[in-house]
Amino acid sequence: MSDLRSKLHTPGWVAEFQKFIMRGNVIDMAVGIIIGAAFTSIVTSLVKDILTPGIGLLTGGIDFSNIFVTLKGPVLPTLAEAQKAGAVTINIGVFLNVVIQFLIVAFAVFWLIKLVSRFQRKQEAAPAAPPAPTKSEVLLTEIRDLIARDAG
């Protein structure tokens, strides 16, 4: 078995890929993508289930998702019915929902970055302990003190 392994050659890119995938920023990026996906589903629900009905109520009961233009096929009152019947539609309301979603995500990311920046500034503003003197600095200080003592 060990003879077989010694005869098999692992391509150089495999080790390079392993090194790449284990770098911290790749793992951070993966975590960011996962959190982003979860955040997107929260924002989708916020827009679809909370904001859109409220905006629809303010605009006289207009349901944005049912704003569409039928290009081909039967003209039906709702987008779901039109799509079920196989109509070709331009979904203006769905697009408006996506734009609203984007604006909410952008607004939330703006405030998140603003909050993180404020937190980082507070950490930077906190006075750090001065670094310990190097061996050279300690030696030079001792020499200076010896010279000053002998001169005085």
HELIX and SHEET records of a PDB file:
HELIX    1   1 SER A    2  LYS A    7  1                                   6    
HELIX    2   2 GLY A   12  ILE A   21  1                                  10    
HELIX    3   3 GLY A   24  SER A   45  1                                  22    
HELIX    4   4 LEU A   46  LEU A   51  3                                   6    
HELIX    5   5 THR A   52  LEU A   58  1                                   7    
HELIX    6   6 PHE A   64  ASN A   66  5                                   3    
HELIX    7   7 LEU A   79  LYS A   84  1                                   6    
HELIX    8   8 ILE A   92  ALA A  125  1                                  34    
HELIX    9   9 LYS A  135  ALA A  151  1                                  17    
SHEET    1   A 2 VAL A  69  LYS A  72  0                                        
SHEET    2   A 2 VAL A  88  ILE A  90 -1                                        
END                                                                             
